[in-house]
Amino acid sequence: MPLLDFAAIAGQLPDSWKSTCLGQVGPARIKVLRMDAQAYEEETHDYNEGLLVISGRLRLSIAGQEVNVGTGQMYWVPAKTSHAVLEGSHGTLVIIDT
């Protein structure tokens, strides 16, 4: 699968906020999901996570502060950092985790 159309792949997923893994580059997994304007509960991971917005907007809560990530931008969430998605996030999100 050499050419990936993230928006098209996300659009075909049966559920929003359920990522699918497209592959791996070294230790990093590349995942895509569709955001649907609903909030997503706070979570913490044992790994770093890059959140790359392909289309739309991602509204994050990091340590009580709101961070807006727009199309073409990526937010890097260090391991063990609590983060939540706020209501109103929409579009296509690529997740890169290591």
C-alpha positions in Angstrom: 0.0 0.0 0.0 2.5 2.7 -1.1 0.0 5.6 -1.5 -2.3 6.4 1.4 -5.3 8.8 1.2 -5.9 9.4 4.9 -9.2 11.2 4.4 -10.6 8.5 2.2 -9.5 5.7 4.6 -10.9 7.6 7.6 -14.2 8.2 5.7 -14.6 4.4 5.2 -14.1 3.5 8.8 -17.4 2.2 10.4 -17.0 4.2 13.7 -15.5 7.6 14.6 -12.8 7.7 17.3 -11.8 4.1 16.4 -8.4 4.1 14.8 -7.0 1.6 12.3 -3.3 0.9 12.0 -2.0 1.4 8.5 1.5 0.3 9.1 4.7 0.7 11.0 7.9 2.7 10.3 10.6 1.5 12.6 9.0 1.4 16.1 6.3 4.0 15.1 2.8 2.9 14.3 0.8 5.0 11.9 -2.9 5.1 12.6 -5.9 7.1 11.2 -9.3 7.9 12.5 -12.3 10.1 11.9 -13.3 12.7 14.4 -17.0 13.5 14.8 -17.3 16.6 17.0 -17.9 14.5 20.2 -15.6 14.7 23.1 -13.3 11.8 23.9 -12.4 10.9 27.5 -9.0 11.7 29.1 -6.4 9.1 28.6 -2.7 8.5 29.3 -0.3 6.2 27.4 3.1 4.7 28.2 4.3 5.9 24.8 4.7 9.2 22.9 1.9 10.1 20.5 2.0 12.5 17.6 -1.5 13.8 16.6 -1.4 15.1 13.0 -4.6 16.8 11.7 -5.1 16.0 8.0 -8.4 18.0 7.8 -10.6 19.8 10.3 -9.6 20.8 13.8 -8.5 18.9 17.0 -9.4 20.5 20.3 -7.2 19.0 23.1 -7.2 19.5 26.9 -3.6 19.1 28.2 -3.1 19.8 31.9 -6.3 21.9 32.0 -5.2 24.1 29.0 -7.0 24.0 25.7 -4.8 23.5 22.6 -6.2 23.9 19.1 -4.5 21.9 16.4 -5.5 22.9 12.8 -5.1 21.3 9.4 -1.5 20.5 8.7 -0.4 20.8 12.3 0.7 18.2 14.8 0.7 18.1 18.6 3.3 15.9 20.3 2.0 14.3 23.5 4.8 12.9 25.6 4.4 9.5 27.3 2.5 9.6 30.5 0.8 12.9 29.7 -2.9 13.0 30.4 -4.9 14.4 27.5 -8.5 14.6 26.4 -10.3 15.6 23.2 -12.8 18.4 23.6 -16.2 18.6 21.9 -16.1 20.2 18.5 -13.1 18.3 17.1 -13.8 17.1 13.6 -12.1 15.8 10.4 -9.3 13.3 9.9 -6.6 12.6 12.4 -3.4 10.6 11.9 -1.8 9.2 15.1 1.9 8.3 15.2 2.9 6.5 18.3 6.2 5.2 19.5 
